[in-house]
Amino acid sequence: MLIGMIEDRKLNGYTLQLGDFKRGRTERESYFNIYLNRGGDLSLRPVVQGLFFRGRGDNIKAWMEFRYAPGADFPHGGSVDLDDEVLTPGLISILGELIPPGGSLMVIYGAEEHPIHSETEWGLKRGFPPPATPLGFYLWESGFRWFKDWYFPEGWLEGGMKLQATRPISESIRSERQEKIREELEVFVARSEARELTPLEKRAMFRAREVLASIPPAGGP
């Protein structure tokens, strides 16, 4: 499933290549890495290190936890920052294709020294609605509507800090979650408009307004 959905996918001039497979705690879990291929030149380190659970039956949905490293260097010279090149949305969208309704993507945000992670952590620690943070915004754009910040993991098996986003299992749940997020963002925007903002807060406000504009009116599609 992983290979069919990710291997050789195009990302604006780059090709995704899977490798380093390893079985997880059960046969339904697989560790994997994703590298960038640039004309046959493979990135020196993976841009994604993930663990994928393919689900079981109708009630236990597929999920993925991953570490994202936007910066990639190549052995024959050159480098790329996927976020600077606006390629992060496409990559997260590709990963999201593996997640069915009711399933989750969980992205680790406290391990990489990159603005996309530090800004996400900064916002979440200050109580920003997740879609107003960089990673939360990309997850929202990929169709995820319920969020949980695992800032204090519930037991050692849950690992480090991560943002979980779940795909709605039905249209009614989607509408319900969108209305909840709308309320949270409207409060956030109203509070932020009452004072002078830092550059990071201005970017969060921009994302909040983008998400609000994308939510259909109550009772709409």
Buried (B, 14 or more C-beta within 10 A) or exposed (E): EBEEBBEEBEBEEBBBBBEEEEEEEEEBBBBBBBBBBBEEEBBEEBBBBBBBBBBEEEEEBBBBBBBBBBBBEBEEEEEBBBBEBEBBBBBBBBBBEBBEBBBBBBBBBBBBEBBBBBBBBBBBEEEBBBBBBBBBBBBBBBBBBBBEBBBEEEEEEBBEBBBBBBBBBEEEBBBBBBEBBBEBBEEBBEEBEEEEEEEBBEBBBEBBEBBBEEBEEEEEE
